[in-house]
């Protein structure tokens, strides 16, 4: 069973949330580029390996 933090979220949920934030705010592909470029990049994103 996953470790639960005081706010009720699991470690996995926290990692997923952090990866989503990093992608939205820092990934140069997240804002601009075609959908095909975005899909190709996101499917190979190192952050996805953490999830």
Gaussian input, Z-matrix of N, CA and C with variables (Angstrom, degrees):
# hf/3-21g

backbone

0 1
 N
 C     1     B1
 C     2     B2     1     A1
 N     3     B3     2     A2     1     D1
 C     4     B4     3     A3     2     D2
 C     5     B5     4     A4     3     D3
 N     6     B6     5     A5     4     D4
 C     7     B7     6     A6     5     D5
 C     8     B8     7     A7     6     D6
 N     9     B9     8     A8     7     D7
 C    10    B10     9     A9     8     D8
 C    11    B11    10    A10     9     D9
 N    12    B12    11    A11    10    D10
 C    13    B13    12    A12    11    D11
 C    14    B14    13    A13    12    D12
 N    15    B15    14    A14    13    D13
 C    16    B16    15    A15    14    D14
 C    17    B17    16    A16    15    D15
 N    18    B18    17    A17    16    D16
 C    19    B19    18    A18    17    D17
 C    20    B20    19    A19    18    D18
 N    21    B21    20    A20    19    D19
 C    22    B22    21    A21    20    D20
 C    23    B23    22    A22    21    D21
 N    24    B24    23    A23    22    D22
 C    25    B25    24    A24    23    D23
 C    26    B26    25    A25    24    D24
 N    27    B27    26    A26    25    D25
 C    28    B28    27    A27    26    D26
 C    29    B29    28    A28    27    D27
 N    30    B30    29    A29    28    D28
 C    31    B31    30    A30    29    D29
 C    32    B32    31    A31    30    D30
 N    33    B33    32    A32    31    D31
 C    34    B34    33    A33    32    D32
 C    35    B35    34    A34    33    D33
 N    36    B36    35    A35    34    D34
 C    37    B37    36    A36    35    D35
 C    38    B38    37    A37    36    D36
 N    39    B39    38    A38    37    D37
 C    40    B40    39    A39    38    D38
 C    41    B41    40    A40    39    D39
 N    42    B42    41    A41    40    D40
 C    43    B43    42    A42    41    D41
 C    44    B44    43    A43    42    D42
 N    45    B45    44    A44    43    D43
 C    46    B46    45    A45    44    D44
 C    47    B47    46    A46    45    D45
 N    48    B48    47    A47    46    D46
 C    49    B49    48    A48    47    D47
 C    50    B50    49    A49    48    D48
 N    51    B51    50    A50    49    D49
 C    52    B52    51    A51    50    D50
 C    53    B53    52    A52    51    D51
 N    54    B54    53    A53    52    D52
 C    55    B55    54    A54    53    D53
 C    56    B56    55    A55    54    D54
 N    57    B57    56    A56    55    D55
 C    58    B58    57    A57    56    D56
 C    59    B59    58    A58    57    D57
 N    60    B60    59    A59    58    D58
 C    61    B61    60    A60    59    D59
 C    62    B62    61    A61    60    D60
 N    63    B63    62    A62    61    D61
 C    64    B64    63    A63    62    D62
 C    65    B65    64    A64    63    D63
 N    66    B66    65    A65    64    D64
 C    67    B67    66    A66    65    D65
 C    68    B68    67    A67    66    D66
 N    69    B69    68    A68    67    D67
 C    70    B70    69    A69    68    D68
 C    71    B71    70    A70    69    D69
 N    72    B72    71    A71    70    D70
 C    73    B73    72    A72    71    D71
 C    74    B74    73    A73    72    D72
 N    75    B75    74    A74    73    D73
 C    76    B76    75    A75    74    D74
 C    77    B77    76    A76    75    D75
 N    78    B78    77    A77    76    D76
 C    79    B79    78    A78    77    D77
 C    80    B80    79    A79    78    D78
 N    81    B81    80    A80    79    D79
 C    82    B82    81    A81    80    D80
 C    83    B83    82    A82    81    D81
 N    84    B84    83    A83    82    D82
 C    85    B85    84    A84    83    D83
 C    86    B86    85    A85    84    D84
 N    87    B87    86    A86    85    D85
 C    88    B88    87    A87    86    D86
 C    89    B89    88    A88    87    D87
 N    90    B90    89    A89    88    D88
 C    91    B91    90    A90    89    D89
 C    92    B92    91    A91    90    D90
 N    93    B93    92    A92    91    D91
 C    94    B94    93    A93    92    D92
 C    95    B95    94    A94    93    D93
 N    96    B96    95    A95    94    D94
 C    97    B97    96    A96    95    D95
 C    98    B98    97    A97    96    D96
 N    99    B99    98    A98    97    D97
 C   100   B100    99    A99    98    D98
 C   101   B101   100   A100    99    D99
 N   102   B102   101   A101   100   D100
 C   103   B103   102   A102   101   D101
 C   104   B104   103   A103   102   D102
 N   105   B105   104   A104   103   D103
 C   106   B106   105   A105   104   D104
 C   107   B107   106   A106   105   D105
 N   108   B108   107   A107   106   D106
 C   109   B109   108   A108   107   D107
 C   110   B110   109   A109   108   D108
 N   111   B111   110   A110   109   D109
 C   112   B112   111   A111   110   D110
 C   113   B113   112   A112   111   D111
 N   114   B114   113   A113   112   D112
 C   115   B115   114   A114   113   D113
 C   116   B116   115   A115   114   D114
 N   117   B117   116   A116   115   D115
 C   118   B118   117   A117   116   D116
 C   119   B119   118   A118   117   D117
 N   120   B120   119   A119   118   D118
 C   121   B121   120   A120   119   D119
 C   122   B122   121   A121   120   D120
 N   123   B123   122   A122   121   D121
 C   124   B124   123   A123   122   D122
 C   125   B125   124   A124   123   D123
 N   126   B126   125   A125   124   D124
 C   127   B127   126   A126   125   D125
 C   128   B128   127   A127   126   D126
 N   129   B129   128   A128   127   D127
 C   130   B130   129   A129   128   D128
 C   131   B131   130   A130   129   D129
 N   132   B132   131   A131   130   D130
 C   133   B133   132   A132   131   D131
 C   134   B134   133   A133   132   D132
 N   135   B135   134   A134   133   D133
 C   136   B136   135   A135   134   D134
 C   137   B137   136   A136   135   D135
 N   138   B138   137   A137   136   D136
 C   139   B139   138   A138   137   D137
 C   140   B140   139   A139   138   D138
 N   141   B141   140   A140   139   D139
 C   142   B142   141   A141   140   D140
 C   143   B143   142   A142   141   D141
 N   144   B144   143   A143   142   D142
 C   145   B145   144   A144   143   D143
 C   146   B146   145   A145   144   D144
 N   147   B147   146   A146   145   D145
 C   148   B148   147   A147   146   D146
 C   149   B149   148   A148   147   D147
 N   150   B150   149   A149   148   D148
 C   151   B151   150   A150   149   D149
 C   152   B152   151   A151   150   D150

   B1=1.4634
   B2=1.5270
   B3=1.3105
   B4=1.4645
   B5=1.5207
   B6=1.3061
   B7=1.4668
   B8=1.5293
   B9=1.3125
   B10=1.4642
   B11=1.5275
   B12=1.3126
   B13=1.4599
   B14=1.5204
   B15=1.3164
   B16=1.4709
   B17=1.5278
   B18=1.3318
   B19=1.4672
   B20=1.5271
   B21=1.3263
   B22=1.4562
   B23=1.5165
   B24=1.3251
   B25=1.4625
   B26=1.5269
   B27=1.3144
   B28=1.4572
   B29=1.5299
   B30=1.3101
   B31=1.4619
   B32=1.5322
   B33=1.3234
   B34=1.4601
   B35=1.5273
   B36=1.3207
   B37=1.4648
   B38=1.5224
   B39=1.3078
   B40=1.4657
   B41=1.5307
   B42=1.3304
   B43=1.4647
   B44=1.5237
   B45=1.3344
   B46=1.4642
   B47=1.5256
   B48=1.3221
   B49=1.4628
   B50=1.5273
   B51=1.3278
   B52=1.4644
   B53=1.5313
   B54=1.3216
   B55=1.4673
   B56=1.5199
   B57=1.3285
   B58=1.4646
   B59=1.5207
   B60=1.3267
   B61=1.4702
   B62=1.5257
   B63=1.3275
   B64=1.4677
   B65=1.5210
   B66=1.3309
   B67=1.4621
   B68=1.5215
   B69=1.3087
   B70=1.4686
   B71=1.5239
   B72=1.3221
   B73=1.4609
   B74=1.5224
   B75=1.3266
   B76=1.4573
   B77=1.5232
   B78=1.3157
   B79=1.4655
   B80=1.5198
   B81=1.3323
   B82=1.4649
   B83=1.5250
   B84=1.3169
   B85=1.4549
   B86=1.5267
   B87=1.3284
   B88=1.4655
   B89=1.5238
   B90=1.3265
   B91=1.4597
   B92=1.5218
   B93=1.2979
   B94=1.4579
   B95=1.5109
   B96=1.2918
   B97=1.4542
   B98=1.5179
   B99=1.3067
   B100=1.4599
   B101=1.5210
   B102=1.3290
   B103=1.4666
   B104=1.5290
   B105=1.3369
   B106=1.4652
   B107=1.5274
   B108=1.3426
   B109=1.4722
   B110=1.5239
   B111=1.3195
   B112=1.4619
   B113=1.5228
   B114=1.3244
   B115=1.4681
   B116=1.5208
   B117=1.3326
   B118=1.4646
   B119=1.5245
   B120=1.3288
   B121=1.4591
   B122=1.5248
   B123=1.3286
   B124=1.4653
   B125=1.5278
   B126=1.3224
   B127=1.4622
   B128=1.5206
   B129=1.3225
   B130=1.4637
   B131=1.5259
   B132=1.3191
   B133=1.4623
   B134=1.5263
   B135=1.3330
   B136=1.4653
   B137=1.5262
   B138=1.3283
   B139=1.4623
   B140=1.5243
   B141=1.3165
   B142=1.4650
   B143=1.5246
   B144=1.3203
   B145=1.4638
   B146=1.5246
   B147=1.3266
   B148=1.4625
   B149=1.5218
   B150=1.3171
   B151=1.4660
   B152=1.5094
   A1=109.21
   A2=115.97
   A3=120.83
   A4=110.71
   A5=114.21
   A6=119.76
   A7=109.25
   A8=115.73
   A9=120.66
   A10=109.28
   A11=116.06
   A12=121.98
   A13=109.74
   A14=117.75
   A15=121.20
   A16=114.49
   A17=117.29
   A18=118.37
   A19=112.00
   A20=117.05
   A21=121.21
   A22=114.63
   A23=117.74
   A24=119.95
   A25=110.23
   A26=115.36
   A27=119.67
   A28=109.53
   A29=116.11
   A30=121.40
   A31=109.84
   A32=116.87
   A33=121.24
   A34=110.61
   A35=117.13
   A36=120.46
   A37=111.09
   A38=116.84
   A39=121.03
   A40=110.03
   A41=117.40
   A42=120.99
   A43=110.39
   A44=117.08
   A45=120.59
   A46=111.01
   A47=116.91
   A48=120.87
   A49=110.92
   A50=116.97
   A51=121.05
   A52=110.19
   A53=117.53
   A54=120.88
   A55=110.91
   A56=116.81
   A57=120.28
   A58=111.26
   A59=116.75
   A60=120.77
   A61=111.05
   A62=116.35
   A63=120.12
   A64=109.69
   A65=116.09
   A66=119.83
   A67=110.53
   A68=116.72
   A69=120.09
   A70=112.61
   A71=117.33
   A72=120.13
   A73=114.64
   A74=117.73
   A75=118.82
   A76=115.42
   A77=117.71
   A78=119.09
   A79=110.08
   A80=116.35
   A81=120.18
   A82=111.85
   A83=117.33
   A84=120.58
   A85=112.33
   A86=116.96
   A87=120.00
   A88=112.07
   A89=116.88
   A90=120.65
   A91=108.28
   A92=116.74
   A93=121.20
   A94=110.39
   A95=115.43
   A96=119.88
   A97=110.15
   A98=114.94
   A99=119.37
   A100=110.29
   A101=115.80
   A102=119.52
   A103=110.55
   A104=117.59
   A105=120.56
   A106=111.22
   A107=116.70
   A108=120.33
   A109=110.29
   A110=115.38
   A111=120.14
   A112=110.59
   A113=117.05
   A114=120.82
   A115=111.12
   A116=116.40
   A117=119.94
   A118=110.88
   A119=115.75
   A120=119.49
   A121=111.30
   A122=116.73
   A123=120.54
   A124=111.82
   A125=117.62
   A126=120.43
   A127=111.64
   A128=117.48
   A129=122.02
   A130=112.56
   A131=116.57
   A132=121.03
   A133=111.23
   A134=118.07
   A135=120.11
   A136=112.69
   A137=117.29
   A138=119.17
   A139=111.34
   A140=116.94
   A141=120.51
   A142=110.89
   A143=117.01
   A144=120.83
   A145=111.62
   A146=117.16
   A147=120.57
   A148=112.12
   A149=115.37
   A150=118.59
   A151=112.17
   D1=141.61
   D2=-178.62
   D3=-70.61
   D4=147.19
   D5=176.31
   D6=-66.55
   D7=138.07
   D8=-179.09
   D9=-107.01
   D10=132.61
   D11=177.75
   D12=-89.36
   D13=164.23
   D14=-176.29
   D15=-54.04
   D16=-30.53
   D17=-179.38
   D18=-84.86
   D19=2.97
   D20=175.85
   D21=93.51
   D22=-3.77
   D23=-178.75
   D24=-89.69
   D25=146.06
   D26=177.79
   D27=-86.05
   D28=165.38
   D29=178.20
   D30=-59.25
   D31=-40.06
   D32=179.40
   D33=-61.77
   D34=-43.57
   D35=178.99
   D36=-62.38
   D37=-39.43
   D38=179.37
   D39=-65.43
   D40=-44.93
   D41=179.15
   D42=-61.08
   D43=-43.94
   D44=178.95
   D45=-61.25
   D46=-42.16
   D47=-179.38
   D48=-65.11
   D49=-42.07
   D50=179.48
   D51=-64.80
   D52=-43.63
   D53=178.92
   D54=-62.03
   D55=-41.60
   D56=177.90
   D57=-61.44
   D58=-42.75
   D59=179.78
   D60=-64.49
   D61=-44.53
   D62=179.62
   D63=-60.27
   D64=-44.92
   D65=-178.67
   D66=-62.09
   D67=-48.18
   D68=-176.85
   D69=-64.03
   D70=-38.64
   D71=-171.83
   D72=-95.44
   D73=-26.07
   D74=-171.51
   D75=-120.47
   D76=-16.34
   D77=-177.41
   D78=-76.48
   D79=123.23
   D80=-177.65
   D81=-67.24
   D82=-17.69
   D83=179.73
   D84=-86.54
   D85=-18.27
   D86=-175.11
   D87=-68.92
   D88=-26.06
   D89=-179.58
   D90=-122.61
   D91=96.15
   D92=-176.92
   D93=110.64
   D94=169.68
   D95=-176.94
   D96=86.21
   D97=162.47
   D98=-179.07
   D99=-81.27
   D100=164.36
   D101=178.72
   D102=-62.13
   D103=-36.09
   D104=178.67
   D105=-63.95
   D106=-42.48
   D107=177.62
   D108=-63.46
   D109=-43.47
   D110=-179.58
   D111=-62.74
   D112=-46.65
   D113=179.94
   D114=-60.83
   D115=-45.47
   D116=-178.95
   D117=-63.12
   D118=-44.81
   D119=-179.75
   D120=-65.39
   D121=-49.01
   D122=-175.70
   D123=-65.15
   D124=-32.76
   D125=178.77
   D126=-68.43
   D127=-20.64
   D128=179.44
   D129=-111.25
   D130=11.89
   D131=-175.93
   D132=-68.52
   D133=132.02
   D134=177.86
   D135=-60.66
   D136=-27.29
   D137=178.72
   D138=-65.07
   D139=-30.55
   D140=179.37
   D141=-63.61
   D142=-30.55
   D143=-179.18
   D144=-67.92
   D145=-22.02
   D146=178.36
   D147=-77.67
   D148=-21.69
   D149=-175.13
   D150=-86.69

